[in-house]
C-alpha cells in the first residue's frame, strides 16, 4: 500500500485534503496497525487525497501529560506544532481519541490551531456524501453489535452519534450496554493507566466492562480507540469468551463492507 507523506506532497508542490495522524498505537502496536491499514484503505477507496507525516510524526504527548510530566508534554507538543505549522496543515483526522482530544483541545493554547476530526465522524461524513459505497453482499447485515464509548470521544468531546450512525448504515442491530453514552464505563486505559502497573482493588475495570459487553449477547464489540480495543480484548479473553465475541474497530468493520 502506497501512502504518501507530507514531505512527498510538498516536493510535488501539492497539498492533501487531510492529514491522517496515525498516532503511536496505530504505528507501533501490531493490533492497532490493522486499524490504521483499514482506515487508509477506506480513504483510498473513497478517493480522499490524504497524507501522513511518517517519521516526522511524534507522540502528541497525551500520556506524558496525563501521567503528570507537563514539561515533556510541552516539549513534544511544540515539536509537533512546528512541523504541522511548517506544512500549513489545516485539517487532521485521527483514529485515536487520545490524539484527537490533545490535538483539538490542548494544542491551540500552544499555537497549534487545526480542524481536527475523529475517524468515526469522518466516516459518517463520507457515507452521507455517498463517497463510501457498500457491497451488495454486506456480511454485517443482521449481525448484532454493541458499541463501547471511549472516554475521550464520548464524555470529553460528546461524540456519541457518529459511531452509532456508521454502524447502523450497515444494517447491524445495535445493542447498548447498560452503561453507555454519557454514563459509559472507562475501559481502564485512560489517564496513562495503559502504561503503568495497576493498583490493587476488588476487580479490574476492563473485565467489568467486558462483562457488560458479553451481557448484551452481541456477535461483535465495536470500539473507536486502539487502547479500548486492547483492554476489551484482554477483558473478554479473561472470561474465556474470545471465540464468541470479537472486538473490532469501526474502521475495520467498514473496510470489510466497502466496494
Secondary structure, DSSP 4 states (H G I P E B T S, - for coil): ----BHHHHHHTT---SEEEE-HHHHHH-HHHHHHHHHHHHHHHHTT--EEB-GGG----SHHHHHTT-HHHHHHHHHHHHHHHHHTT--EEEES-HHHHHIIIIISGGGT---EEEEHHHHHHHHHHTT-S-B-TT-TTTT-EEEEPPPTTTTTTT---HHHHHHHHTTT-EE---SS-GGGPPP-S-TTTGGGSPPPP-SS-HHHHHHHHHHHTT-SEEEES-HHHHHHHHHHHHHTT-TTT-EEEEHHHHHHHHB-
